[in-house]
Structures are given as structure tokens and as C-alpha cells.
Amino acid sequence: PAPAFGMHHSIPKKRKITMKFSLALAAALVASANAFAPAPAFGMQKSMQLNAEKDPARYGKYDDKLWDMTAKLEIYEEWDPSQPRTPMNFNPFETWEGNSPDASGWFPGQNTFKDPTRGDINFASMQEERKILDDIIANPKAGNVPGAPGCKN
């Protein structure tokens, strides 16, 4: 006969041991699963270091800082197209495959790309930025030609 509601029936000792072993094995597998998880892609970790301590071969002047038009204009003024392109020497207005660079000159899809900290924007400020960009396009820096060392394209 079936046990009454609320009454427990006895589980054979051998089955209890097997169940305990199975539970212990499952717990060990879950606990150790992190050891086999892939490490984050190199360059994708957020660094809490000060920018001055960061490797200039990987991080730009505005890494982890506000990446707005003022910052981009400063980087553009410092940019020398005749020198090799680095996180400290790049055109912040250059595009590659339709994308803009981050604050270190890296593009989406590159393992060092970091989504930049962007400021608030509205339609009026977008119109002002468009005028600045039109002026930059109309008056490119000397040496800003396809194939120049400081250009991605």
C-alpha cells in the first residue's frame, strides 16, 4: 500500500549513498566550471588605473574620460598624419567600415575597442558639431591623405 500523505517511506541505504555521491559530484562540477570558462578577451577588461599609468601603446589620452567634441578637437589638433597611427596619434573623426574610433583610436571589432564615455547631446549641439566636421572635411590637415602613416585607411 502507498504511504499516507505526509508519511515518508524509506530509501534503501545503497540508493542514498548513490544519490549523495551524485549530488556531491554535481556540486563539484558546478564549482569548478569557472575554471574552464574562457578568459575575457585581452584588452576588454576595464582598468581602474589613472591614464598616466596606462600603456600609451594601448590607451589614449581620453581613455575612461568624457569623449565629446572638445576632447576630439584636442586630439585632432595633436594628431600628426605623417607619424604612425597610435592611441596617442590618430584622427578622431576618421571612420573605418562606417564606425568612429573610441578614445584610444580603436574601432568596433578590434579586441582593444572600448565603448567611450559620451556626453549628453541634443539636436542643436549636433548641428554645431556638423559645422565643425564640415570645416574639417573642407580643410584637411597637411599630410591627411589615404595611406599616410597616421591614417587607418
C-alpha positions as CSV (number, residue, x, y, z in Angstrom):
1,P,0.0,0.0,0.0
2,A,1.1,3.6,-0.7
3,P,2.2,5.6,2.3
4,A,-0.3,8.1,3.7
5,F,0.1,11.8,2.9
6,G,2.9,13.3,4.9
7,M,4.5,10.0,5.7
8,H,8.0,9.2,4.4
9,H,8.9,5.9,3.0
10,S,12.3,4.5,3.5
11,I,15.0,4.8,0.7
12,P,17.4,1.9,0.6
13,K,20.9,2.7,2.0
14,K,22.7,1.9,-1.3
15,R,20.5,4.3,-3.2
16,K,21.1,7.1,-0.5
17,I,24.8,6.7,-1.0
18,T,24.5,6.9,-4.8
19,M,22.3,10.0,-4.5
20,K,24.8,11.7,-2.1
21,F,27.6,10.9,-4.4
22,S,25.7,12.2,-7.4
23,L,24.9,15.5,-5.6
24,A,28.5,15.9,-4.4
25,L,29.7,15.2,-8.0
26,A,27.2,17.8,-9.4
27,A,28.3,20.4,-6.8
28,A,32.0,19.8,-7.6
29,L,31.3,20.2,-11.4
30,V,29.3,23.4,-10.9
31,A,32.0,24.8,-8.6
32,S,34.8,24.0,-11.0
33,A,33.1,25.1,-14.2
34,N,34.5,28.6,-13.9
35,A,38.0,27.2,-14.2
36,F,37.1,26.1,-17.7
37,A,35.3,29.3,-18.8
38,P,37.2,31.3,-21.4
39,A,39.1,34.3,-20.1
40,P,37.9,37.7,-21.3
41,A,39.4,38.9,-24.5
42,F,42.7,40.7,-23.9
43,G,42.1,44.5,-23.7
44,M,38.4,44.1,-22.8
45,Q,38.8,44.5,-19.1
46,K,38.0,47.9,-17.6
47,S,41.1,49.3,-16.0
48,M,40.9,51.4,-12.9
49,Q,44.4,52.8,-13.3
50,L,45.0,56.5,-13.9
51,N,45.5,57.4,-17.5
52,A,49.1,58.5,-16.8
53,E,49.9,54.9,-15.7
54,K,48.3,53.3,-18.7
55,D,50.3,51.9,-21.6
56,P,50.3,54.6,-24.3
57,A,50.6,51.8,-26.9
58,R,47.1,50.7,-25.9
59,Y,45.3,53.6,-24.2
60,G,44.7,57.2,-25.4
61,K,44.7,60.4,-23.5
62,Y,40.9,60.3,-23.1
63,D,40.5,56.6,-22.2
64,D,37.9,56.3,-19.5
65,K,37.2,60.0,-19.7
66,L,34.5,62.0,-21.4
67,W,34.8,61.6,-25.2
68,D,33.0,64.6,-26.5
69,M,33.6,67.1,-29.3
70,T,36.0,69.2,-27.1
71,A,38.1,66.1,-26.5
72,K,38.0,65.0,-30.1
73,L,39.1,68.5,-31.3
74,E,42.0,68.4,-28.9
75,I,43.2,65.0,-30.2
76,Y,42.7,66.2,-33.8
77,E,44.9,69.3,-33.1
78,E,47.6,67.0,-31.7
79,W,47.3,64.4,-34.5
80,D,50.2,64.3,-37.0
81,P,49.2,62.3,-40.1
82,S,52.9,61.9,-41.1
83,Q,53.6,59.9,-37.9
84,P,52.5,56.3,-37.3
85,R,48.9,55.9,-36.0
86,T,48.8,55.1,-32.3
87,P,46.4,55.6,-29.4
88,M,48.1,58.9,-28.8
89,N,48.2,59.9,-32.5
90,F,45.0,59.3,-34.5
91,N,42.3,61.2,-36.3
92,P,39.2,61.0,-34.0
93,F,37.0,61.9,-37.0
94,E,38.3,59.1,-39.3
95,T,35.8,56.3,-39.9
96,W,36.5,52.7,-40.7
97,E,33.8,50.5,-42.1
98,G,31.3,53.2,-41.1
99,N,32.4,53.3,-37.5
100,S,34.1,56.0,-35.4
101,P,37.1,55.3,-33.2
102,D,37.0,55.1,-29.4
103,A,39.0,57.5,-27.2
104,S,42.2,55.5,-28.0
105,G,41.7,55.3,-31.7
106,W,40.4,51.7,-31.8
107,F,37.4,50.7,-33.8
108,P,34.5,48.3,-33.1
109,G,35.6,44.8,-33.8
110,Q,39.1,45.3,-32.7
111,N,39.8,43.5,-29.4
112,T,41.0,46.7,-27.8
113,F,37.9,48.7,-28.6
114,K,36.1,50.2,-25.5
115,D,32.8,51.9,-25.7
116,P,33.7,55.6,-25.0
117,T,32.1,57.7,-22.3
118,R,29.8,60.0,-24.3
119,G,28.3,63.3,-23.2
120,D,24.8,64.5,-23.5
121,I,23.8,65.7,-26.9
122,N,20.8,67.4,-28.5
123,F,19.7,68.5,-31.9
124,A,21.2,72.0,-31.6
125,S,24.6,70.7,-30.5
126,M,24.5,68.1,-33.3
127,Q,24.0,71.0,-35.8
128,E,27.0,72.8,-34.3
129,E,29.2,69.7,-34.5
130,R,28.1,69.2,-38.1
131,K,29.5,72.6,-38.9
132,I,32.8,71.7,-37.3
133,L,33.0,68.4,-39.2
134,D,32.2,70.1,-42.5
135,D,35.0,72.6,-41.8
136,I,37.5,69.7,-41.0
137,I,36.4,67.9,-44.2
138,A,36.8,71.1,-46.3
139,N,40.2,71.9,-44.8
140,P,42.1,68.6,-44.1
141,K,45.3,68.7,-42.2
142,A,48.5,68.7,-44.3
143,G,49.5,65.1,-44.8
144,N,46.0,63.7,-44.3
145,V,45.9,61.5,-47.4
146,P,45.0,57.8,-47.9
147,G,48.0,55.7,-47.0
148,A,49.6,58.2,-44.6
149,P,51.2,56.6,-41.6
150,G,48.7,58.3,-39.2
151,C,45.6,57.1,-41.1
152,K,43.7,53.8,-40.6
153,N,42.5,53.8,-44.3
